[in-house]
Amino acid sequence: MNYCLGSKDTSMIGNHAMESNNTNSTNVESNSVESQEVIKKSSRKWRSQWTLLHPWAYLSKSMINEERIKCSFCEDAKKVNIYTQKGSSSIMVSALRDHASTSDHKDAVCMLNARKRMDDFGKGPLEEGVENMMCLLDMTHGHSFHETSGGLGACPLYFLEKYPSHCRLLRDLGMPSMPGLDEYGSYINAVLGREMLLVIRDYVKMQLMSELRASPFYSLLINESTNPTIHKRLIIYILYITTWGKGHVKCDFVELLAVENGTVKCIYDVVTKFLSDNMLDMHKLIAIATNGASVMIMHKTDLVVRFQESMPYIMGVHCIAHRQALATKDGFVTHPHVYAFVDKVANKVYSWLRKSSKRHDELWKIKSEYDMLDVKALQIHSVRWLSRGQVMERLVNMMLGILQQREQKLNKLNMEFQWHEMDVTSISAMLELTIEKLKRRYLDYNGSLDECISMAKVYVTNILDSLNKHFEDIYVYNAFEVFSPSSYPPDAYDREKMTLEDLVGMLYQTAQHKSMHDSWRSCSVIKSRWDTYPEMMRLWQVSLVIPASTSSCERGFSRQNFIKNMCRSSLGLDTLDALMLLSIDARGSLSIDSKIVFDMWMNAKRRRAMPLE
């Protein structure tokens, strides 16, 4: 059968033929491109002249005999990248240029250059020159200690800012073991000076905590204040016994903590976290001493009550210096205008004198006529118990009247209460002596100036009533008089009437006329005392760590304000805490083991030497 093809059919056959030809031509072209790439790839070979520009590159072969390029610099620096692991399969000079611009390779080059320079000018701290770092650590501790003790801290040349200058000065003066160059690898800059300071702080605190954990009992001294930059801070001191409970009693600054607000919950959480972080056994905590603020000890939901919920035996101690100051203020409860007038006059006199040297000269002439050479006027501080008596003593030093003797006696009592090694058994005796003197001087006195004398009698009566009110718990301290031979009655018959006659007789013979602390130093080292009176020696330990005053906390805040003044308001909490610890702690630079500090500094993070670019 014959078919006749139309024009439409003819055109379709033509199109199929053209598509078949195009497909064949495309396959031929792709095969030719692949063959060219194989030829080009096989022509990419390692060229030795590349090492002239990139001396770090070298050729390596894999397990399946593939050629790879690796970097010797990155391998020495222990970098982790493709040039240190498998090696790069891109055998091209452009790939080498790309690797040379990476941060890993740049760091490796810097480290190599630093090592070469240190080999020329002396070993660096990461090599054999450990003496260099120890020299810097000793200098950091010494300068920071003197800075916060009235040396460099008294001028605007603060240590951390001038640390590089100090290093260069010591090097120019020929001090041995100082780094030879001002490079990053030699660790002569302010940032790393601060790191050394913090490591020394950690070392001192580690020693302190080891002593605290070894003490059988301890007490907390806590106070909350606001620094010059309006940040709330909580300062913590701890009263404990050294040498595993057989040494002397110490009260050390431990830490300055940040507090969000002054609520009971916030302070309680901060204190408990501090005890937990430092692994201090809360069952050894005997007492918490505060300044008497309502959130601390004067309220039903205060800080001490929160601790007593889990440990009912914990004592809450109101600072005796604060209580005495409150009693003095209560003397003016019937004449408040007199109290305000006295403060106003004292501040006016201080302001008037400090603005003119001519007025000082005039005051000097007047005092010289009365043989009174102390012409320095004092200012009444806003803190209520910071010895207002000294201000009034100098103010009325040339006046005849009542305030002079009254302020001297109360001021003397306040200064005794601020003593850092306060013997709790002597509080009652000092109170009774002061009360007796005030009674004899003012209440039993009859003379002229009836109105002034009447006012003075009312004032002194108010003080006596307030002292008895604020020291209602004095019997607690009196109970420990059994450990204080100085408080024993001189008559043997009276001593026999005391409880624990055997212990009293033993202490009277071995530590006659000694205080509780002094007699403890004599008896704690005698083993027979512990064998004969084990429970009483343990009770003696408890009495030694019961605090009486928080004056140490106030001194700590004074040190804080001295270090972080308005000129250094941006000083961070960690740096401030380190400077305070090195300033307040009395261990001295000789007790710092530079080798241990150096190991702590090395292990704090990964160290590397590199030049400053």
C-alpha positions in Angstrom: 0.0 0.0 0.0 1.3 3.4 -1.0 1.0 6.3 1.4 1.3 9.9 0.4 3.0 12.1 3.0 1.8 15.6 3.4 3.7 18.7 4.1 2.9 18.5 7.8 4.3 15.1 8.2 7.4 16.1 6.3 8.1 18.9 8.7 7.8 16.7 11.8 10.4 14.2 10.5 12.7 17.1 9.9 12.4 18.4 13.4 13.2 15.0 14.9 16.3 14.7 12.8 17.5 18.1 13.9 17.0 17.3 17.6 18.9 14.0 17.2 21.8 15.9 15.6 21.8 18.5 18.4 21.9 15.8 21.1 24.8 14.1 19.5 26.8 17.3 19.2 26.1 18.2 22.9 27.5 14.8 24.0 30.5 15.3 21.9 31.2 18.7 23.4 30.7 17.5 27.1 33.1 14.6 26.5 35.7 17.0 25.1 35.3 19.4 28.2 35.7 16.5 30.6 38.8 15.3 28.8 40.2 18.8 29.0 39.6 19.0 32.8 41.3 15.7 33.3 44.3 16.9 31.4 44.3 20.3 33.3 43.9 18.6 36.6 46.7 16.2 36.0 48.8 19.2 35.1 48.4 20.8 38.7 51.5 19.6 40.4 53.5 20.8 43.4 56.1 23.3 42.5 59.1 23.8 44.8 59.3 27.6 44.0 56.1 28.1 45.9 58.0 27.8 49.1 59.9 31.0 48.4 56.7 33.0 49.1 55.1 30.4 51.4 57.9 28.7 53.4 55.3 27.0 55.7 53.9 24.9 52.9 55.0 21.4 52.2 53.8 18.4 50.2 52.3 15.3 51.9 50.8 12.1 50.6 47.7 10.4 52.0 47.1 6.7 52.6 45.7 6.3 49.1 48.8 8.1 47.6 47.0 11.4 47.0 49.0 14.6 47.1 48.1 17.1 49.8 49.5 20.4 51.1 50.0 21.1 54.8 51.1 24.1 56.9 54.0 23.6 59.3 53.3 26.9 61.2 49.7 25.9 62.0 50.9 22.5 63.1 53.5 24.0 65.5 50.8 26.3 66.9 48.4 23.3 67.3 45.7 24.9 65.1 42.8 22.8 63.9 42.1 23.3 60.2 42.3 21.5 56.9 46.0 22.3 56.6 46.8 20.5 59.9 44.4 17.5 59.6 44.0 15.8 56.2 45.8 18.5 54.2 44.4 20.6 51.3 43.8 18.9 48.0 43.8 22.3 46.2 47.3 22.3 44.7 47.2 25.8 43.6 49.2 29.0 44.5 45.9 30.8 45.0 44.8 28.3 47.7 48.1 29.0 49.5 47.4 32.8 49.4 43.9 32.2 50.8 45.3 30.2 53.7 47.9 32.7 54.5 45.2 35.3 55.0 43.2 33.3 57.6 43.3 34.1 61.3 44.7 30.8 62.3 47.7 31.2 60.1 48.3 34.8 61.2 48.2 33.7 64.9 50.7 31.0 64.2 53.0 33.4 62.4 52.8 35.8 65.4 53.6 33.1 67.8 56.6 32.0 65.8 57.9 35.6 65.6 57.4 36.1 69.4 59.4 32.9 70.1 62.2 34.0 67.9 62.5 37.4 69.5 62.3 35.9 73.0 65.1 33.5 72.1 67.2 36.6 71.2 66.3 38.8 74.2 65.5 36.2 76.9 63.1 33.4 77.4 59.4 34.3 77.8 57.1 33.3 80.6 55.7 30.3 78.8 59.2 28.8 78.2 62.0 28.4 80.6 61.8 32.0 82.0 59.3 31.3 84.7 61.3 33.7 86.9 60.0 36.6 84.7 56.4 35.9 85.5 57.2 35.4 89.2 59.0 38.7 89.3 55.9 40.4 87.7 53.6 38.6 90.1 55.6 39.7 93.2 55.6 43.3 91.8 51.9 43.2 91.2 51.2 42.1 94.8 53.6 44.6 96.3 52.4 47.6 94.4 48.7 46.7 94.9 49.3 46.3 98.6 51.1 49.7 98.9 48.5 51.4 96.6 45.7 50.6 99.0 47.7 51.3 102.1 48.3 55.0 101.5 51.1 54.7 98.9 50.2 54.9 95.3 46.5 55.1 96.2 47.0 58.5 97.7 47.8 60.0 94.3 46.2 59.8 90.9 48.9 57.5 89.5 47.0 54.3 90.1 48.8 51.0 89.9 46.9 49.1 87.2 47.0 52.1 84.9 50.7 52.6 85.4 51.7 48.9 85.5 53.4 48.9 82.1 55.4 52.0 83.1 56.5 50.4 86.3 57.7 47.3 84.4 59.7 49.4 82.0 61.2 51.4 84.8 62.3 48.3 86.7 63.8 46.9 83.5 65.7 50.1 82.8 67.0 50.1 86.4 68.5 46.7 85.7 66.2 44.6 87.9 66.9 40.9 87.1 64.2 38.6 85.6 62.3 41.4 83.9 61.0 40.7 80.4 63.2 42.2 77.7 60.6 43.6 75.3 57.3 45.4 75.5 55.4 42.7 73.7 52.1 41.0 74.3 54.0 37.8 75.0 55.9 39.4 77.8 52.7 40.3 79.6 53.5 43.9 80.4 50.2 45.6 80.0 47.4 46.8 82.3 44.9 44.1 81.3 47.2 41.2 82.2 48.4 43.1 85.3 44.8 42.9 86.5 44.7 39.2 85.7 47.7 38.7 87.9 46.0 40.8 90.7 42.9 38.6 90.5 45.0 35.4 90.6 46.9 36.7 93.7 43.5 37.4 95.3 42.3 33.9 94.5 45.4 32.5 96.1 45.1 34.5 99.3 41.4 33.6 99.5 42.2 30.0 99.0 44.5 30.1 102.0 41.9 31.9 104.1 39.2 29.5 103.2 41.3 26.5 104.2 41.8 28.1 107.6 38.1 28.8 107.9 37.1 25.3 107.0 39.5 23.9 109.6 38.0 26.1 112.4 35.5 24.1 114.6 33.3 27.2 114.9 32.9 30.6 113.2 30.7 33.7 113.2 29.7 36.2 110.5 30.0 39.9 110.7 27.8 41.5 108.1 27.0 45.0 107.1 25.3 46.6 104.1 26.2 49.9 102.6 26.2 51.9 99.4 29.5 52.8 97.6 30.2 56.2 95.9 28.6 55.0 92.7 25.2 54.3 94.4 25.7 50.5 94.2 24.6 48.4 97.2 27.3 46.2 98.6 27.4 43.6 101.4 30.7 43.2 103.3 31.5 40.0 105.1 34.0 39.4 107.8 34.4 36.1 109.6 35.6 35.5 113.2 37.3 32.1 113.6 40.0 30.2 115.4 43.2 29.3 113.6 45.3 26.1 113.8 42.3 23.7 113.7 40.7 25.4 116.7 43.8 25.6 118.9 45.3 28.8 117.8 44.5 32.5 118.3 41.2 34.2 117.2 41.2 36.1 114.0 38.6 38.4 112.3 39.3 38.6 108.5 37.7 40.3 105.6 36.5 37.7 103.2 34.5 39.2 100.3 32.6 42.2 99.1 29.3 41.1 97.5 26.9 42.8 95.2 23.3 43.2 96.5 20.3 44.0 94.2 18.3 45.6 97.0 18.3 45.8 100.8 15.4 43.3 101.5 15.8 40.4 103.9 15.2 37.8 101.2 17.9 39.3 98.9 20.5 39.5 101.7 19.7 36.0 102.9 20.1 34.5 99.4 23.4 36.3 99.0 24.8 35.1 102.3 23.6 31.5 101.9 25.1 31.4 98.3 28.4 32.8 99.7 28.5 30.0 102.3 27.6 27.3 99.8 30.1 28.5 97.1 33.0 28.6 99.6 31.9 25.2 101.2 31.6 26.6 104.7 29.6 24.3 107.0 26.5 26.2 108.2 26.3 23.9 111.3 29.6 25.5 112.5 28.0 29.0 112.4 27.5 30.3 115.9 26.4 33.9 115.6 25.7 36.7 113.1 26.7 40.2 114.1 25.1 43.2 112.4 24.7 47.0 112.9 21.2 46.7 114.2 19.3 47.6 111.1 15.7 46.4 110.9 16.4 44.0 108.1 19.2 42.4 110.0 18.2 41.9 113.7 15.4 44.3 114.8 12.3 42.7 113.2 10.3 39.5 113.4 11.3 38.6 109.8 14.9 39.8 109.8 18.0 38.1 108.5 18.8 36.3 111.8 15.3 35.0 112.1 15.6 33.5 108.6 18.7 31.6 109.7 17.2 30.5 113.0 14.4 28.8 111.1 16.8 26.1 110.0 19.3 26.5 112.8 17.6 27.7 116.0 20.9 27.9 118.0 22.3 30.8 116.0 22.8 34.0 118.0 21.9 37.4 116.7 24.4 40.0 117.9 23.7 43.8 117.8 27.0 45.7 117.6 27.8 47.1 121.1 29.4 50.2 119.6 26.1 51.0 117.7 24.1 50.3 120.9 26.3 52.7 122.9 25.9 55.4 120.2 22.1 55.0 120.3 22.1 55.3 124.1 24.1 58.6 123.8 21.6 59.9 121.3 18.7 58.9 123.6 20.1 61.2 126.2 18.6 64.2 124.3 15.2 62.6 124.0 13.8 65.3 126.4 15.8 68.1 124.8 16.0 67.3 121.0 16.7 70.9 120.1 19.9 70.8 122.1 21.1 67.7 120.2 20.4 69.4 116.8 22.0 72.7 117.9 25.2 71.0 119.1 25.6 69.2 115.7 24.9 72.4 113.8 27.4 74.3 115.8 30.1 71.6 115.3 29.5 71.5 111.5 29.5 75.2 111.3 32.8 75.5 113.1 34.4 72.9 110.9 33.1 74.6 107.7 34.3 78.0 109.0 37.8 76.9 109.8 38.6 74.7 106.8 38.1 77.5 104.4 40.7 79.9 105.7 44.3 79.6 106.9 44.0 83.0 108.6 41.3 81.6 110.9 43.5 78.6 111.7 46.3 81.0 112.8 43.9 83.0 115.0 42.7 79.7 116.6 46.3 78.7 117.1 47.0 81.9 119.0 44.0 81.5 121.3 44.9 77.9 122.0 48.5 78.7 122.6 47.4 81.0 125.5 45.6 78.1 127.1 48.4 75.6 126.4 46.2 73.6 124.0 48.1 72.6 120.9 45.6 70.4 119.2 43.9 72.8 116.7 42.5 70.3 114.1 38.8 70.6 113.8 36.8 67.5 113.0 33.6 67.0 111.1 30.6 65.0 112.4 30.0 62.1 110.0 26.6 61.0 108.8 27.3 57.5 110.2 25.8 57.7 113.7 28.5 56.0 115.7 31.7 57.2 114.2 32.9 58.9 117.4 30.9 62.1 117.6 32.6 62.5 121.0 35.9 63.4 119.4 34.3 66.3 117.5 32.6 67.6 120.7 35.8 67.2 122.7 37.7 69.5 120.5 34.8 71.9 120.1 34.3 72.5 123.8 38.0 72.1 124.7 38.3 75.8 125.6 34.8 76.1 127.2 33.9 75.6 130.8 30.8 73.5 131.3 29.4 70.1 131.5 29.8 68.7 127.9 33.5 68.4 128.1 33.8 65.6 130.8 30.6 63.9 129.6 31.8 63.6 126.0 35.2 62.4 127.1 33.8 59.6 129.1 31.3 58.4 126.5 33.8 58.8 123.7 36.4 56.7 125.6 33.7 54.0 126.1 32.9 54.1 122.4 36.5 53.7 121.4 36.9 50.8 123.7 33.8 49.1 122.1 35.4 49.5 118.6 38.5 47.6 119.5 39.0 44.8 117.0 39.9 42.2 119.6 37.1 42.9 122.0 36.9 40.7 125.1 33.2 40.0 125.6 33.7 39.4 129.3 34.9 43.0 129.9 31.9 44.7 128.4 29.9 44.6 131.6 32.8 46.1 133.7 33.4 49.0 131.3 29.7 49.8 131.3 29.5 49.8 135.1 32.6 51.9 135.4 31.2 54.6 133.0 27.8 54.6 134.6 29.4 55.0 138.1 31.5 57.9 136.9 28.6 59.7 135.3 26.5 59.3 138.4 29.2 60.6 140.7 30.1 63.5 138.4 26.7 64.8 137.6 23.8 63.3 139.5 25.5 63.7 142.9 26.8 67.2 142.2 25.3 70.4 143.6 26.5 73.8 142.6 25.7 77.0 140.6 24.1 77.2 137.2 21.0 75.4 138.4 19.3 75.3 135.0 22.3 73.8 133.2 22.9 71.3 135.9 19.3 70.3 135.9 19.4 69.7 132.2 22.6 67.7 132.6 21.1 65.5 135.2 18.1 64.8 133.0 20.5 64.1 130.1 22.7 61.7 132.1 19.6 60.0 133.6 18.3 59.3 130.1 21.7 57.9 129.1 21.8 55.6 132.0 18.3 54.3 131.3 19.1 53.9 127.6 22.3 52.0 128.4 20.4 49.5 130.6 17.8 49.2 127.9 20.2 48.5 125.0 22.3 46.1 127.0 19.6 43.9 128.4 21.5 40.8 127.1 24.7 41.6 129.0 24.2 38.4 131.0 25.1 36.3 128.0 28.6 37.9 127.9 28.9 37.7 131.6 28.3 33.9 131.5 31.7 33.5 129.9 33.6 35.1 132.7 34.4 31.6 133.9 37.1 31.6 131.1 38.5 35.0 132.1 40.7 34.8 135.2 41.0 38.6 135.2 37.3 38.8 136.3 37.7 36.3 139.1 37.2 37.6 142.7 40.5 38.0 144.5 39.3 36.2 147.6 39.8 32.4 147.5 36.5 31.8 149.4 34.5 33.7 146.8 36.2 31.8 144.0 35.1 28.5 145.6 31.5 29.6 145.3 31.8 29.9 141.6 30.5 27.1 139.3 33.1 24.7 137.9 35.4 25.1 140.9 38.1 22.8 139.4 38.3 24.7 136.1 38.3 28.1 137.9 41.1 27.0 140.2 43.2 25.6 137.4 42.8 28.8 135.3 43.6 31.0 138.4 46.8 29.2 138.9 48.0 29.0 135.3 46.6 32.3 133.9 46.2 34.6 136.8 45.0 38.1 135.9 44.8 37.2 132.2 41.9 38.0 129.9 39.9 35.3 128.2 41.9 35.5 125.0 45.3 35.5 126.7 44.4 32.6 129.0 43.2 30.7 125.9 46.7 31.1 124.3 48.2 29.6 127.4 45.8 26.7 127.9 45.0 25.6 124.3 48.5 24.3 123.7 48.4 22.0 126.8 47.1 18.5 125.8 46.1 17.6 129.4 43.6 20.5 129.4 41.8 18.9 126.5 41.8 15.5 128.1 40.6 16.7 131.5 38.0 19.3 130.3 37.0 18.3 126.7 33.5 19.8 126.8 34.6 23.0 128.6 37.4 23.6 126.1 34.8 23.2 123.3 32.5 25.7 125.0 35.5 28.0 125.3 36.0 27.8 121.6 32.4 28.8 121.1 32.8 31.8 123.4 35.8 33.0 121.5 34.0 33.3 118.2 31.0 35.2 119.6 31.4 38.7 118.1 30.7 41.8 120.1 31.1 44.6 117.5 30.9 45.1 113.7 33.4 47.9 113.7 35.6 45.8 111.4 32.9 46.0 108.7 32.8 49.8 109.1 36.6 49.9 108.6 36.2 47.7 105.6 33.7 50.2 104.0 36.1 53.0 104.8 38.8 51.1 102.9 36.3 50.6 100.0 35.6 54.3 99.8 39.4 55.0 99.9 40.1 52.7 97.0 37.0 53.4 95.0 36.7 57.1 95.2 35.0 59.5 92.8 38.1 59.6 90.6 37.9 55.8 90.2 34.1 55.3 90.1 34.4 52.8 87.2 36.4 50.3 89.2 34.8 46.9 88.8 33.7 44.7 91.7 36.3 42.0 91.1 39.2 44.4 91.1 37.8 46.3 94.1 37.4 43.1 96.0 41.0 42.0 95.2 42.4 45.4 96.2 40.5 45.3 99.5 41.6 41.8 100.3 45.2 42.6 99.7 44.9 45.8 101.6 43.1 44.6 104.6 44.7 41.2 104.9 47.8 41.3 107.0 49.6 38.3 105.6 52.1 40.4 103.7 54.0 39.7 100.5 56.4 37.1 102.0 53.5 34.6 102.4 52.7 34.7 98.7 54.1 31.5 97.1 55.0 32.8 93.6 55.2 29.2 92.2 51.7 28.3 93.2 50.4 31.6 92.0 52.2 31.2 88.7 50.6 27.7 88.2 47.2 29.1 89.0 47.7 31.9 86.5 48.9 29.5 83.8 45.9 27.1 84.3 43.3 29.9 84.3 43.1 29.8 80.5 45.2 28.9 77.5 48.2 31.2 77.4 50.1 32.1 74.2 52.9 34.5 73.4 52.4 36.9 70.5 53.9 40.4 69.7 51.8 43.5 70.0 50.9 44.6 66.4 
